[in-house]
C-alpha cells in the first residue's frame, strides 16, 4: 500500500474516532493528546500511525470502523505497515 493511501485510511480512522463519543476520550487518555492536537497533528504520518495502532488494539473497533467505511478488515493493518514505524520486525 502506498503511504498516501495509508494516510487517507488513517485520517478516516481519526475521523471515525472523533465521531465516537464513547471511544474518543479513551483515545485521548491513552495517547495523552488533546482535541487541539488531533487537528494540529492530523497531517503527521507518525501521529496517523498512532491512530491506527490504537484502533487495532481491539478487534471490535477494527470491525466497526471497516464496516462503516466499507473496507476489508486487514486494511488498517496494511495501512499501518505503510506508515513510519509500522514495519514488522523479524527476530529470526
PyMOL CGO cylinders between C-alpha atoms (Angstrom):
from pymol import cmd
from pymol.cgo import CYLINDER

trace = [
    CYLINDER, 0.00, 0.00, 0.00, 1.30, 3.45, -0.88, 0.3, 1, 1, 1, 1, 1, 1,
    CYLINDER, 1.30, 3.45, -0.88, 1.88, 5.85, 2.00, 0.3, 1, 1, 1, 1, 1, 1,
    CYLINDER, 1.88, 5.85, 2.00, -0.58, 8.42, 0.61, 0.3, 1, 1, 1, 1, 1, 1,
    CYLINDER, -0.58, 8.42, 0.61, -3.40, 5.88, 0.65, 0.3, 1, 1, 1, 1, 1, 1,
    CYLINDER, -3.40, 5.88, 0.65, -2.33, 4.66, 4.11, 0.3, 1, 1, 1, 1, 1, 1,
    CYLINDER, -2.33, 4.66, 4.11, -2.55, 8.24, 5.38, 0.3, 1, 1, 1, 1, 1, 1,
    CYLINDER, -2.55, 8.24, 5.38, -6.05, 8.52, 3.90, 0.3, 1, 1, 1, 1, 1, 1,
    CYLINDER, -6.05, 8.52, 3.90, -7.12, 5.36, 5.74, 0.3, 1, 1, 1, 1, 1, 1,
    CYLINDER, -7.12, 5.36, 5.74, -5.63, 6.70, 8.97, 0.3, 1, 1, 1, 1, 1, 1,
    CYLINDER, -5.63, 6.70, 8.97, -7.40, 10.03, 8.53, 0.3, 1, 1, 1, 1, 1, 1,
    CYLINDER, -7.40, 10.03, 8.53, -10.67, 8.14, 8.06, 0.3, 1, 1, 1, 1, 1, 1,
    CYLINDER, -10.67, 8.14, 8.06, -9.91, 6.26, 11.28, 0.3, 1, 1, 1, 1, 1, 1,
    CYLINDER, -9.91, 6.26, 11.28, -9.19, 9.54, 13.07, 0.3, 1, 1, 1, 1, 1, 1,
    CYLINDER, -9.19, 9.54, 13.07, -12.50, 10.98, 11.85, 0.3, 1, 1, 1, 1, 1, 1,
    CYLINDER, -12.50, 10.98, 11.85, -14.26, 7.79, 12.96, 0.3, 1, 1, 1, 1, 1, 1,
    CYLINDER, -14.26, 7.79, 12.96, -12.69, 8.09, 16.41, 0.3, 1, 1, 1, 1, 1, 1,
    CYLINDER, -12.69, 8.09, 16.41, -13.55, 11.78, 16.65, 0.3, 1, 1, 1, 1, 1, 1,
    CYLINDER, -13.55, 11.78, 16.65, -17.17, 10.96, 15.90, 0.3, 1, 1, 1, 1, 1, 1,
    CYLINDER, -17.17, 10.96, 15.90, -17.35, 8.22, 18.51, 0.3, 1, 1, 1, 1, 1, 1,
    CYLINDER, -17.35, 8.22, 18.51, -18.35, 9.88, 21.79, 0.3, 1, 1, 1, 1, 1, 1,
    CYLINDER, -18.35, 9.88, 21.79, -17.53, 6.78, 23.84, 0.3, 1, 1, 1, 1, 1, 1,
    CYLINDER, -17.53, 6.78, 23.84, -14.18, 5.96, 22.25, 0.3, 1, 1, 1, 1, 1, 1,
    CYLINDER, -14.18, 5.96, 22.25, -12.69, 9.41, 21.68, 0.3, 1, 1, 1, 1, 1, 1,
    CYLINDER, -12.69, 9.41, 21.68, -11.99, 10.03, 25.40, 0.3, 1, 1, 1, 1, 1, 1,
    CYLINDER, -11.99, 10.03, 25.40, -10.32, 6.61, 25.60, 0.3, 1, 1, 1, 1, 1, 1,
    CYLINDER, -10.32, 6.61, 25.60, -8.06, 7.52, 22.66, 0.3, 1, 1, 1, 1, 1, 1,
    CYLINDER, -8.06, 7.52, 22.66, -7.24, 10.91, 24.15, 0.3, 1, 1, 1, 1, 1, 1,
    CYLINDER, -7.24, 10.91, 24.15, -6.46, 9.35, 27.52, 0.3, 1, 1, 1, 1, 1, 1,
    CYLINDER, -6.46, 9.35, 27.52, -4.34, 6.58, 26.05, 0.3, 1, 1, 1, 1, 1, 1,
    CYLINDER, -4.34, 6.58, 26.05, -2.29, 8.89, 23.84, 0.3, 1, 1, 1, 1, 1, 1,
    CYLINDER, -2.29, 8.89, 23.84, -2.17, 11.98, 26.03, 0.3, 1, 1, 1, 1, 1, 1,
    CYLINDER, -2.17, 11.98, 26.03, -3.36, 14.00, 23.03, 0.3, 1, 1, 1, 1, 1, 1,
    CYLINDER, -3.36, 14.00, 23.03, -5.89, 16.81, 23.27, 0.3, 1, 1, 1, 1, 1, 1,
    CYLINDER, -5.89, 16.81, 23.27, -8.62, 17.62, 20.78, 0.3, 1, 1, 1, 1, 1, 1,
    CYLINDER, -8.62, 17.62, 20.78, -6.42, 20.51, 19.62, 0.3, 1, 1, 1, 1, 1, 1,
    CYLINDER, -6.42, 20.51, 19.62, -3.60, 18.01, 18.99, 0.3, 1, 1, 1, 1, 1, 1,
    CYLINDER, -3.60, 18.01, 18.99, -5.93, 15.98, 16.77, 0.3, 1, 1, 1, 1, 1, 1,
    CYLINDER, -5.93, 15.98, 16.77, -6.35, 18.91, 14.41, 0.3, 1, 1, 1, 1, 1, 1,
    CYLINDER, -6.35, 18.91, 14.41, -2.74, 20.09, 14.63, 0.3, 1, 1, 1, 1, 1, 1,
    CYLINDER, -2.74, 20.09, 14.63, -1.13, 16.68, 14.10, 0.3, 1, 1, 1, 1, 1, 1,
    CYLINDER, -1.13, 16.68, 14.10, -3.57, 15.11, 11.63, 0.3, 1, 1, 1, 1, 1, 1,
    CYLINDER, -3.57, 15.11, 11.63, -1.10, 15.61, 8.77, 0.3, 1, 1, 1, 1, 1, 1,
    CYLINDER, -1.10, 15.61, 8.77, 1.80, 13.90, 10.57, 0.3, 1, 1, 1, 1, 1, 1,
    CYLINDER, 1.80, 13.90, 10.57, 2.37, 10.32, 9.37, 0.3, 1, 1, 1, 1, 1, 1,
    CYLINDER, 2.37, 10.32, 9.37, 3.75, 9.31, 12.79, 0.3, 1, 1, 1, 1, 1, 1,
    CYLINDER, 3.75, 9.31, 12.79, 0.60, 10.52, 14.55, 0.3, 1, 1, 1, 1, 1, 1,
    CYLINDER, 0.60, 10.52, 14.55, -1.58, 8.77, 11.98, 0.3, 1, 1, 1, 1, 1, 1,
    CYLINDER, -1.58, 8.77, 11.98, 0.34, 5.58, 12.72, 0.3, 1, 1, 1, 1, 1, 1,
    CYLINDER, 0.34, 5.58, 12.72, -0.53, 6.01, 16.40, 0.3, 1, 1, 1, 1, 1, 1,
    CYLINDER, -0.53, 6.01, 16.40, -4.20, 6.37, 15.45, 0.3, 1, 1, 1, 1, 1, 1,
    CYLINDER, -4.20, 6.37, 15.45, -4.07, 3.04, 13.62, 0.3, 1, 1, 1, 1, 1, 1,
    CYLINDER, -4.07, 3.04, 13.62, -2.12, 1.42, 16.48, 0.3, 1, 1, 1, 1, 1, 1,
    CYLINDER, -2.12, 1.42, 16.48, -4.91, 2.45, 18.84, 0.3, 1, 1, 1, 1, 1, 1,
    CYLINDER, -4.91, 2.45, 18.84, -7.67, 1.29, 16.51, 0.3, 1, 1, 1, 1, 1, 1,
    CYLINDER, -7.67, 1.29, 16.51, -6.05, -2.13, 16.15, 0.3, 1, 1, 1, 1, 1, 1,
    CYLINDER, -6.05, -2.13, 16.15, -5.97, -2.66, 19.93, 0.3, 1, 1, 1, 1, 1, 1,
    CYLINDER, -5.97, -2.66, 19.93, -9.49, -4.09, 19.74, 0.3, 1, 1, 1, 1, 1, 1,
    CYLINDER, -9.49, -4.09, 19.74, -10.92, -6.29, 17.00, 0.3, 1, 1, 1, 1, 1, 1,
    CYLINDER, -10.92, -6.29, 17.00, -14.39, -4.87, 17.62, 0.3, 1, 1, 1, 1, 1, 1,
    CYLINDER, -14.39, -4.87, 17.62, -13.11, -1.36, 16.84, 0.3, 1, 1, 1, 1, 1, 1,
    CYLINDER, -13.11, -1.36, 16.84, -11.50, -2.58, 13.62, 0.3, 1, 1, 1, 1, 1, 1,
    CYLINDER, -11.50, -2.58, 13.62, -14.69, -4.34, 12.57, 0.3, 1, 1, 1, 1, 1, 1,
    CYLINDER, -14.69, -4.34, 12.57, -16.87, -1.32, 13.38, 0.3, 1, 1, 1, 1, 1, 1,
    CYLINDER, -16.87, -1.32, 13.38, -14.56, 1.08, 11.54, 0.3, 1, 1, 1, 1, 1, 1,
    CYLINDER, -14.56, 1.08, 11.54, -14.14, -1.13, 8.49, 0.3, 1, 1, 1, 1, 1, 1,
    CYLINDER, -14.14, -1.13, 8.49, -17.84, -1.95, 8.29, 0.3, 1, 1, 1, 1, 1, 1,
    CYLINDER, -17.84, -1.95, 8.29, -18.74, 1.73, 8.38, 0.3, 1, 1, 1, 1, 1, 1,
    CYLINDER, -18.74, 1.73, 8.38, -16.16, 2.63, 5.72, 0.3, 1, 1, 1, 1, 1, 1,
    CYLINDER, -16.16, 2.63, 5.72, -16.69, -0.44, 3.54, 0.3, 1, 1, 1, 1, 1, 1,
    CYLINDER, -16.69, -0.44, 3.54, -13.10, -1.63, 3.97, 0.3, 1, 1, 1, 1, 1, 1,
    CYLINDER, -13.10, -1.63, 3.97, -11.62, -5.09, 4.33, 0.3, 1, 1, 1, 1, 1, 1,
    CYLINDER, -11.62, -5.09, 4.33, -10.69, -5.91, 7.91, 0.3, 1, 1, 1, 1, 1, 1,
    CYLINDER, -10.69, -5.91, 7.91, -6.98, -6.16, 7.09, 0.3, 1, 1, 1, 1, 1, 1,
    CYLINDER, -6.98, -6.16, 7.09, -6.87, -2.64, 5.61, 0.3, 1, 1, 1, 1, 1, 1,
    CYLINDER, -6.87, -2.64, 5.61, -5.90, -0.83, 8.86, 0.3, 1, 1, 1, 1, 1, 1,
    CYLINDER, -5.90, -0.83, 8.86, -3.03, -3.29, 9.39, 0.3, 1, 1, 1, 1, 1, 1,
    CYLINDER, -3.03, -3.29, 9.39, -1.83, -2.82, 5.82, 0.3, 1, 1, 1, 1, 1, 1,
    CYLINDER, -1.83, -2.82, 5.82, -2.07, 0.95, 6.19, 0.3, 1, 1, 1, 1, 1, 1,
    CYLINDER, -2.07, 0.95, 6.19, -0.15, 0.85, 9.46, 0.3, 1, 1, 1, 1, 1, 1,
    CYLINDER, -0.15, 0.85, 9.46, 2.65, -1.11, 7.82, 0.3, 1, 1, 1, 1, 1, 1,
    CYLINDER, 2.65, -1.11, 7.82, 2.98, 1.65, 5.22, 0.3, 1, 1, 1, 1, 1, 1,
    CYLINDER, 2.98, 1.65, 5.22, 3.43, 4.44, 7.76, 0.3, 1, 1, 1, 1, 1, 1,
    CYLINDER, 3.43, 4.44, 7.76, 6.58, 5.29, 9.75, 0.3, 1, 1, 1, 1, 1, 1,
    CYLINDER, 6.58, 5.29, 9.75, 7.25, 2.75, 12.48, 0.3, 1, 1, 1, 1, 1, 1,
    CYLINDER, 7.25, 2.75, 12.48, 4.85, 0.20, 11.06, 0.3, 1, 1, 1, 1, 1, 1,
    CYLINDER, 4.85, 0.20, 11.06, 7.25, -2.33, 9.59, 0.3, 1, 1, 1, 1, 1, 1,
    CYLINDER, 7.25, -2.33, 9.59, 7.10, -5.81, 11.07, 0.3, 1, 1, 1, 1, 1, 1,
    CYLINDER, 7.10, -5.81, 11.07, 10.35, -6.80, 12.76, 0.3, 1, 1, 1, 1, 1, 1,
    CYLINDER, 10.35, -6.80, 12.76, 11.61, -10.30, 12.12, 0.3, 1, 1, 1, 1, 1, 1,
    CYLINDER, 11.61, -10.30, 12.12, 13.69, -11.58, 15.01, 0.3, 1, 1, 1, 1, 1, 1,
    CYLINDER, 13.69, -11.58, 15.01, 14.78, -14.75, 13.22, 0.3, 1, 1, 1, 1, 1, 1,
]
cmd.load_cgo(trace, "trace")
